[in-house]
């Protein structure tokens, strides 16, 4: 809490004509609405080390709170840092900071602080948070010029759980760090939210306090310099202490329930999987009318269902909506997911001629599903559609897929994909909505002179309009470069025998 108020509130700070000014802002409670950094430590703990580390952090948090409020801010933050980081690989922390935290940070920006912060030409953030946690978000997404934060101790590439001198950046340490960075130059504007920020704010030409207000609404996503299209991590909601407790209590129940749901989808006839899912709390909503199955006796080629891609379970829920199994092609899948899949999954080789021959062969056998984005996207965007499918058949049915998860994401770019279906089905009431759109008329296909790119882009726009999504030109490589530091290429594994082709 702010015990004295020598500075005006941030609402009184003018933001016009500051293009040449320098602003220095605290983070928690100032640039961000939330005054607690616990949720972000919890994200790192869970994403790097799992539920047991999350439990350890939760058990340590009462001690951290007591020290924070009754001894010193520095002592309380050190407990959180130790409980979260001790023994972790530094590279894993950096990976979570780059791929997971920006989504949560960006949804909590304080509108008044953001107004002042973005009006200044040079921007610096001075925070007690470990620099390794916040720097990627601040520099890459917000365009911050300088980040001054607590430095964590490391040994042979792993975090020790302790902090480097001069310690946690609070109070005098913040003022000293600012003095070291700027020398005799006085920053123009200082923004803080508590009494321990006053020493560094006093070093600025102007200082403004950000009063706590739980009713403050965060900056709209569309006002950010860059939209958060790609993000990773398993947790859907910000892990407050209460949410963390719920996750820990739910996991021993959710995992067996997920196994039961997966068993139902894998072992039961597809015609009754829809009803089994409903009995087990999985909601499947079907809209539109799918075409009837192709009769092999007619010699007609199968229908190619063109699906938007939300999780690797998209083909399974498509089959659930159809009430019958069909084959699917995709780019990558774990061996575990391959084993438990109730439908035939065929892996694309990324060689255009080879993949074209494979898809044509599968269409001769019956209906087929494909997700031409090549990878999943969690946000309301569609990635660029590969145009190969449009060259191979005119029997094209767009399918808009959307899902709902309340606790865990069923996708990952950094982790083991074998756990994707388990995490999805661990949600208390996961849901899928499958919307069958009208079959493309012949005049909109390649047989009428349209190029494959025109057909693919048209289907992308139709699905995006149905879902109220936005079309993009981003690809699988863009996603994996942003989240995992690679191009998403999967190392080839030994092939299964020919009579057990299910890989993808």
N, C-alpha and C positions, 0 to 999 in steps of 0.2 A: 504494500500500500504506500501511496505517496504521503509522507508525513508533513511536508511543507510545500508551499506552492509559490516559489519565487518567479515562476515563468507562466506566461499566458497559455491557454489551451490551443491545440493545433488548429481548431476551427477559426482562430483569429489570425492565422498565418496567411499572408497574401501569397498567391502563386503566380502572379503575372510579372514578367520581366526578370525572371531568375535564370535565364539561359546560361549565364556565365557564373552562376553561383555554385558553391559546393555544399552538399547536404550530408550530414552524418546521422544515421538513424540506428537505434536499437532494434532488435528483432521481435522477440516475444512481448506481446502487449503493446507494441509500437507499430512496427511495419505489419505485424500480424495482429489480428483481433485477440486470439487466444493468448493468455498470459502464462500458460504452462507448456513446457517443452516435453512433458511426459509422453504424449502420444507419438512424438517423432522418435524418441528413444525406443518406445515399444515397437514401432515399425522396424527399426534396425534390428532389435533383439529377435523378433519373430522371423523376419525374412532371412537373417543370416543363420540363426541357431535353432529356430523352431519354438514349440510351445513350452518346453522346459525352461529355456532362457527367459521366455516371457513370464513364466511363473516366478522365476527368481527375481526379475525386475519388479513384479507386482509386490512380492514379499518385502523387497527392499524399499519400496516407495514410502511406507509410513515413516521409516527412519529418515529418509531423505526430506520428507515434509517437516518433521520435527526439527531437524537441523536447519532447514531453510528458514523457517519462521522464528525459531527461538535461539539459534546460535549464529549462523551466518548463511547468506545465499550461497557463498562459495562452497561451504561444507555440504550443503544439500545437493548441489549440482554435482559435486565430486562423487557422491554416492551413486547417483544415476549413471554417471559416466562409467564408474567401475562395474556396476551390475550389468550394464549393457555391453561394454566393449571388451572386458578382460578376456584374453585368449583369442579374440577374433582376428582373422586375416585382414590387414589393412585394405587389400584389394577388394574384399567382400564388402567392407563398409563403403568404399568408394562406389562400388557397383550399385548398392542400394541407394546411396545419395544421388546418383545420376538417374536411375530408372524408376525408383519408387517414391521418394519423398517429394519431388516437384509437384505431383498431382495433388497431394494433401496441402502443401504449403500454399499453392496457388489458389486454393479454394478458401483461404482464410485471410486475404489481404485487407487491411483496414482502409476504407475509402478516403478518409481525410488525410491520413499519413501518406497514402499513395498519391493523392492529389499534389501534395507538397513535394514529395520525393521525386516524382516524374517531371516536375516543373524546373528542377535544377539540372544544370548541364553536367556536373560531375557528382557521382553518387558513391557513398561509402556506407557500409553496414558494419557496426561495431557491436558484437554480440558475445554473451557468455556461452552460447552454444559452441560445441566443437566445430572448428572451421571445416573439417572434413565432411561434416553432415550438411552444411548449408551452402558451401561455395558453388557447387554445380548448379543448384537452383538459382541462386542470386546472379551469377554471372551469365549463365547460358539462357535463362528464361527472362530475367528482369533487366539484363544489361548493366548490372552493377559494376563499377570500375574497380573498387577495392573492398575486400572482405577481411576484417580483423576479428578473429575469434579465438577461442581457447584451443591450444595445441595439445593433442593427446600424445602420451608416451608410447613408444614402439620398441620392439626388440625382435630382430630377425623377421621382419615383415608382419609381426602380430602386435596387436594393441596390448599394453600392460594393464590397462584399466586406470592408470594414473595420468596426471597432466604435467606438461612441461612448465618450467619457470616462465613467467612469474606466477603461474597458477591460473585459476578460472578468472576470466575477465569480468569482474564486477567492481563497482565502486572506484577506488583509486587506481586499480589495475587497468580499468577502461581508460581513465584519463591519461595514464602513462603510455598506453598503447597508441592513443591518439596523438600524444605529444611526439612519440617516436616516429610515427608515420608522416606527420605534417610539419614537424619542426616548429619554427616560429610562425608559420602561416596559420591564421585563424580560419577555420571553416565558417561559411556564412550562416548555416542553419544546423542546429542540433535538435533531434527529436528523441524523447525518452518517455517513460511511463511510470517510473518509481524513483524513490529517493536515492537509490544507488546509481542512478543515471545522472544525477545533478552535477557531480564533479566533471564529467566530460562535456555536459551541456554548457557549463559555465565557461568553457574554453572556446565556445563558438560565439560569433557576433550576435546571433539571435538564438534563443532556446524556446522550445514549445513542448508542453506536456500533453500526452495522449491519455485522457481519463478513461478508466475502465467502464465499458458499457456493453453488457451481454446482449443487448437488443440490436447492436450494430450489425448491419448486413454487409457481407463481404463484397469486394469488387467483382462485378460481373466478368465471367470468363472471356467474353468477347472484347473486353477493354484491355486485356493483357497484350503485351508486345507480340507474344507468340502463343497460339493455341496449344494446349496439351493434347496432342493426338495419340501419342504412344506413351504408355506407362506400364509398369510391371508390378509384381507383388501379389500376394494372395489375399490380403485383407481388403474388403469392400469399404468398410466404414472406418473413420478415424478411431484408433484404439484408445479411448479414454479409459481411466481405471475401471469403470463399470463395464465397459465393453470388453476389456481384457478379461475381467472375471467371468463374463458370460462365455467368451471363447474357450477359456480353460475348462469351465464346467460342461460345456456342450461337446467338446472334442471326444471324450470317452463314449458319448452317446451317438454323436454324429458319424464317427467312423464306422461302427458296426451297421448303422442305418444305411450309410453309403454302400457298403458291401452288399447289403440285402437288395438295395435298389439296382445295383449293377448286375447282381445275379438274376434278378427278375427280367431285366432287359436282355441279358445274354442267353438265358435258358428257356424262357417261355416263348411260345409261338408269337410272331410279330403281330398277329391279328388280335391278341389279347394284351399286348404290352401296354397299350394306351390305358386300359382299365386297371392293370396292375400298378402302373405309375400313379394313377389317381388314388388308389387305395393306400399307397405308400407316401402320399403327400407331394408328389411331383405333378405340377399342373401343366397340361399340354392343351393349348388352344389352337384350333385349326380354322382357318378362314379360306374362302375361295373353294373352287372345285377342281381337284386334280384330274388329269386325263385317265381313262381306264388303262389297265395293263395291256401291253401289246401281245397279240396272239402270235406265237412263233410259227404257226401253220401258214399264216399269210405271207411270211417272208419279209414283213415290214420291219424297218429299223426301229430300235427302241427310242424312247423319249429321253432327251438330255435335260435334267433339271439343273438350272443355273442358280446356285444358292449364295446368298451373302454369308460371310464366315464370322461366326461369333465364338465358337469353341470347336474342338475336334469331335464333339458329339452331334454336330449339325446333321450328318447323314443318318445317325441313329434316330433322331427325332423326326427327320423327314420320313423315314420308314415307319415310325410310329404313327405319324399323321396319315400315311398311305394305307396302313394296315397290312403291309406286305414288305418283305425284304427286297432291296435292290442293291446293286453293286455301287461302289463309290471309288473315285480316284482322288488322291491327295499327295502332298509333297513329303511330309515327314510325320512319323508317329513312333512312339516307343514300342519296344518289344512286348511289354506288359499290356499296353492298350491293344496291340495287335492280337494278342492271345485271347483277351476277353471280348473282343468285338463280335457281335452277333451277325454281322454282315460281311460280305467279301469286300476287302479294301485292297486296292492295287496301287502300288507306288509309282509315281511319275519319275522318270529318269532325268528330266530337265534337258534331254535331247529332243528337239522338236519333231524330227522324223520318227524316232522311236515312240514318243508319246502319242503322236497322231495315229500310228498303226495300232497301238494298244487300245486307244479309245474307240477307234472304229470297230475293232474286234469285239470289245465289250458291248457296244451298241447293237451288234448283230445278235448278241445273246439275250438282250432285253434292255430295260430302262437303266439309266445310269445317272449318278449325282456327281457334280463337280463344284468346287468353290474356286472360281477363277481369280480371286484376290491373292491366293497363295499363302495367306497367313491371316490370323485373326486380328480384329481391331475392337477395342472395348468402347471407345467413344462413338458418338453419332456421326461417323464418317465412313465412307466406303473407299477402300484403296483401289488402285487402278486394276481393271480386269484384264487378264491375259486374253488375247484374241484367238488363241489356237482353236478353242472349242467351236467358234463360229464357222470355221472352215470345214468342219467334219460332218455336220448334219444341219438340216433345216428344222428338225423337230425339237424346238427349244421352248422350255417352260421356265420363266423366271420364278424364283421362290424367295420371298423376303423372310429371313430368319431373325428373331430377336429373343433375347432371354432376360431373366431377372434373377439376381442373386442378392441375398441380404447380408451374408457374412464372409463368404470366400469366393474369390475369382477362380474359374475353371480353366484358366490359361496361364502360361508362363513363357517368357523368352529366355530367362536366366536359369531357371530351375529344371528339375527332372519332369519331363512331360508325361511320364508314366503315372504321376499323381493327379493329372488334370481331371479325369473323370471322377476320381475320389473326392477332390475338393469341391467340384460342382455339386455332386450328390450329397456332400456333407452339409450343404445349406439346409436350414429347417424346412423351407417350402420353395425349392427351386422351380422355375417356370420357363416354358418355351412357348413362343407364338410362331406358328408356321402359316404363312400366307401364300397360297398358290395364285399367281397372276395368270393373265390370259396367255395362251400359247402364241408365240410370234407368228403373225400372218406371213405368207410366202413373200410378199412384196418387201418385207423388212429383213429378209435373210440374204445370204450370199448368192443364192440361186437366182435372185432378181437383180444382180449386179452390185449389191452393196459390198463394200470391203469388210473384211473381218473386224477391223478396228471400229468401223461405224456400227456394226452389230453389237460388239462388246460394249462400246460406250453408250449405246441406246439402252441396253439392258441394265447397265449400271445406273443410268439416270432414272429408269422406271422403278427399280428397286429402291433407290434413294428417295424418290418422291413418295413412295408408299410408306416408308419408315420415317419420313421427315429428316433424313440424313443429308449430309453434304458429300458430294463427290470430290475426290482428290486424285492426284497423280502419284501419290506415294506408293512404294512397292514393298515387298517383303524385305529386300535389302535395306531400305531406308529404316524400317522398324528395328531390325536386328542391329544395325550399326548404332542406332540411338540407344538401345536398351542393353545390348550384350557385347557391343564392341566387335561384332563380326558380321558377315553378310548372310547369316542364316543357313549356310550350307551344312547339311547333315553328313557326317562321315558314314560311308557305306558299310553296312554290316553283312556278314555272310548270309546268302540267300537261303530261304526255306526251300524244301523240296517242292517240285512243281505242283503237286496235288494239295499243297497247303499255302498257296500264294495269298497272303493277307496283308503284306507290308504296305506301308505308304509313307 
